[in-house]
Amino acid sequence: MRSNYAAHEMRYRQLRAEGASGWTTDDEVDQIMEEVEAALSAPYAPRGGRALDLGCGAGEVTL
């Protein structure tokens, strides 16, 4: 698999210049956190249970 690092870096710098803290905007992070909190507080979520966070990215949303 080939990578286009230059295009990747250019897009990341553009997002940062626009005020994003990373690959997602603050509004997107807030929305994701609302969804995570709702899922973890739902009646079907076991109390005292464990969560396994599998993901990729910069880790802006990490449990």
Secondary structure, DSSP 4 states (H G I P E B T S, - for coil): ----HHHHHHHHHHHHHTT-SSSS-HHHHHHHHHHHHHHHHSTTSPTT--------SS-SS--
